[in-house]
Amino acid sequence: MSTLNVFDAYGFIRSDLTDAELSSVIPSERKVLFSLLEAHNEVKATEEATVTGEADKRKAMTALDRAKAAYELAKPKWTAHDEWRRTVARLPQEPPDPAVEKKAASALKVVVAAEQHLAACVAAITPALTKRQEARAIYAKRLIEWSKLDTRPKNVGDLIKERSRVETAQKLKNIAEGLPADYVADSVSTVGPSHLDRVRSGAGKGGSINHGYSTNKMRGANVADIAAMQARRVPSER
């Protein structure tokens, strides 16, 4: 079972895997690992292609919106007065301005071209999205295959089990060496001044009012000193 960590702090495949790290994996597991790395690279390639296609699609949509807005400004305006002349006064309609009609026709051609370009972008991105989905499915499958060989913790429960195993090994080692089970090298007692000392020092008068309480003479003592003191006691005093 492999102990190589191929993931970074964000859960992605590391980009700094060295040849020495890859060589540390046994051949039977190396095949699964290389398949995972290959699938990861394929996903990255499809993601980049999709990002490019989606960017082109957004640009085409923006161009179409602008073309439609330009066409709305260019085409002849039908006002309320024009409607009155036609329906109420029944006056003959004035012929449209040729310059305005020409400008509107030109703007309409731009709209048609923008719609065709957008349709082409949508058609081009559809296969890329399908390919990305397929690549993700393969990558997920190979992740599952590698997780069966990866012995590193994968969730909170695994982390708790791993920590429990390490602590148990530390305790057994301490007991074998004649030290307290909870002994940790270079650790210092965390018991500091009592709350009464803090109250007294906060009053600005200094000194200690720790009367009637344990003076904690081992305050700040190294755990090794505590172990030595306990070793000098007889079993009934421990």
C-alpha positions in Angstrom: 0.0 0.0 0.0 1.4 3.4 -1.0 2.2 6.2 1.4 3.1 8.7 -1.3 1.0 11.9 -1.1 0.1 12.9 -4.6 -2.3 15.7 -3.6 -1.6 19.3 -2.6 -3.2 21.3 0.2 -6.3 22.0 -1.9 -6.9 18.3 -2.9 -5.5 18.7 -6.5 -2.8 16.5 -8.0 0.6 17.9 -7.2 2.6 19.5 -10.0 5.9 19.0 -8.2 6.1 15.2 -8.1 9.7 14.2 -8.6 11.1 11.1 -10.3 12.4 9.8 -7.0 8.9 10.0 -5.5 7.3 8.2 -8.4 10.0 5.6 -8.3 9.2 4.9 -4.7 5.9 3.4 -5.7 6.0 -0.3 -6.4 5.4 -1.3 -10.1 1.9 -2.7 -9.6 0.8 0.5 -7.9 2.8 2.7 -10.3 0.5 1.6 -13.2 -2.5 2.9 -11.3 -0.7 6.1 -10.4 0.4 6.9 -13.9 -3.2 6.2 -15.2 -4.4 8.8 -12.6 -1.8 11.3 -13.7 -2.7 10.8 -17.3 -6.4 11.3 -16.6 -5.6 14.4 -14.6 -3.7 15.9 -17.5 -6.6 15.1 -19.8 -9.0 16.9 -17.6 -6.8 20.0 -17.5 -6.6 20.0 -21.3 -10.4 19.7 -21.7 -10.9 22.4 -19.0 -8.6 24.8 -21.0 -10.4 24.1 -24.2 -13.8 24.6 -22.6 -12.7 27.9 -21.0 -11.6 29.2 -24.4 -14.9 28.1 -26.0 -17.0 29.7 -23.3 -15.0 32.9 -23.6 -15.7 32.9 -27.3 -19.4 32.3 -26.7 -19.6 35.2 -24.2 -17.9 37.5 -26.7 -20.3 36.5 -29.5 -23.3 37.1 -27.2 -22.0 40.6 -26.3 -21.4 41.3 -30.0 -25.0 40.2 -30.8 -26.4 42.5 -28.1 -24.5 45.4 -29.4 -25.5 44.7 -33.0 -29.2 44.6 -32.0 -28.9 47.8 -30.1 -27.3 49.5 -33.1 -30.1 48.2 -35.3 -32.7 49.6 -33.0 -31.1 53.0 -33.3 -30.6 52.8 -37.0 -34.1 51.7 -38.1 -36.8 54.4 -38.8 -38.7 55.6 -35.7 -42.5 55.4 -35.8 -43.8 58.2 -33.6 -47.2 59.0 -32.2 -47.6 61.8 -34.7 -47.0 59.3 -37.5 -49.6 57.0 -36.1 -52.1 60.0 -35.9 -51.4 61.0 -39.5 -52.1 57.4 -40.7 -55.2 56.5 -38.5 -56.9 59.8 -37.6 -56.0 62.3 -40.2 -55.7 59.7 -42.9 -53.0 61.7 -44.6 -50.7 60.1 -47.2 -47.6 58.7 -45.7 -44.3 60.3 -46.5 -41.8 58.2 -48.3 -39.1 56.8 -46.0 -35.7 58.5 -46.0 -33.4 56.4 -48.3 -30.3 57.1 -46.1 -32.1 55.9 -43.0 -33.3 52.7 -44.7 -29.8 52.1 -46.0 -28.3 52.5 -42.5 -31.0 50.2 -41.0 -30.4 47.5 -43.7 -26.6 47.6 -43.0 -27.2 47.3 -39.2 -29.6 44.3 -39.9 -26.8 42.5 -41.8 -24.5 42.9 -38.8 -27.2 41.4 -36.6 -27.6 38.4 -38.9 -23.8 37.9 -39.0 -23.6 38.1 -35.2 -26.3 35.5 -34.8 -24.6 33.2 -37.2 -21.3 33.6 -35.3 -23.0 32.9 -32.0 -24.5 29.7 -33.4 -21.1 28.6 -34.6 -19.6 29.2 -31.1 -22.4 27.2 -29.5 -21.9 24.4 -31.9 -18.1 24.4 -31.3 -18.3 24.3 -27.5 -20.8 21.5 -27.3 -18.3 18.7 -28.2 -15.8 20.3 -25.8 -18.3 20.1 -22.9 -19.0 16.5 -23.8 -15.3 15.7 -23.9 -14.8 17.4 -20.5 -17.6 15.5 -18.9 -16.1 12.2 -20.2 -12.6 13.1 -19.0 -14.0 14.0 -15.5 -15.7 10.6 -15.3 -12.5 8.8 -16.2 -10.6 10.9 -13.7 -13.1 10.1 -10.9 -12.9 6.4 -11.7 -9.1 6.4 -11.5 -9.2 8.4 -8.3 -11.2 5.6 -6.7 -8.7 3.0 -7.9 -5.8 5.0 -6.4 -7.7 5.6 -3.1 -7.8 1.8 -2.6 -4.0 1.8 -2.6 -3.4 5.1 -0.8 -3.1 4.6 2.9 -3.0 8.3 3.8 -6.0 9.7 5.8 -8.8 10.8 3.6 -11.4 12.2 6.0 -11.8 13.2 9.7 -12.4 9.7 10.8 -9.1 8.5 9.2 -7.3 11.4 10.8 -8.6 10.5 14.2 -7.6 6.9 13.7 -4.1 7.9 12.5 -3.6 10.2 15.5 -4.8 7.5 17.9 -2.4 5.0 16.4 0.5 7.5 16.8 -0.4 8.3 20.4 -0.7 4.7 21.3 2.8 4.0 19.9 4.2 6.9 21.8 2.7 5.7 25.1 4.0 2.1 24.6 7.4 3.5 23.9 7.4 5.6 27.0 6.3 2.7 29.2 9.0 0.5 27.7 11.6 3.1 28.6 10.3 3.5 32.1 8.7 6.9 31.6 5.2 8.1 32.2 2.8 7.0 29.5 2.0 10.7 28.6 5.6 11.8 28.7 6.6 14.1 25.8 10.2 15.2 25.3 11.0 18.9 25.9 7.5 19.6 27.1 7.0 22.0 30.1 4.3 22.2 32.6 1.6 24.5 31.3 0.4 25.4 34.8 1.2 29.1 35.4 0.2 31.6 38.1 -3.1 31.0 39.6 -6.1 33.2 38.9 -5.6 34.9 42.3 -2.0 35.9 41.3 -3.4 37.4 38.1 -6.1 39.3 40.1 -3.4 40.6 42.5 -1.0 41.6 39.8 -3.8 43.4 38.0 -4.5 45.5 41.1 -1.1 47.2 40.7 0.2 46.2 44.2 2.1 43.1 43.1 2.9 40.1 45.4 1.0 36.9 45.7 -2.3 36.2 47.5 -2.1 32.5 46.8 -2.7 31.6 50.5 -4.6 28.5 51.2 -4.1 27.2 47.6 -1.5 24.8 46.3 1.7 26.7 45.5 2.4 24.3 42.6 6.1 24.1 43.2 6.5 22.2 39.9 5.3 25.2 38.0 7.4 25.5 34.8 9.3 22.3 35.6 10.3 20.0 32.7 8.4 16.7 32.4 11.7 14.9 32.7 12.3 16.4 36.1 8.8 15.3 37.1 9.5 11.8 35.9 12.8 11.7 37.9 11.0 12.9 41.0 8.4 10.2 40.7 11.0 7.6 40.1 12.6 8.4 43.5 9.3 7.8 45.3 8.2 4.4 46.5 5.2 2.9 44.8 2.9 3.8 47.8 3.8 7.5 47.3 3.2 7.7 43.6 
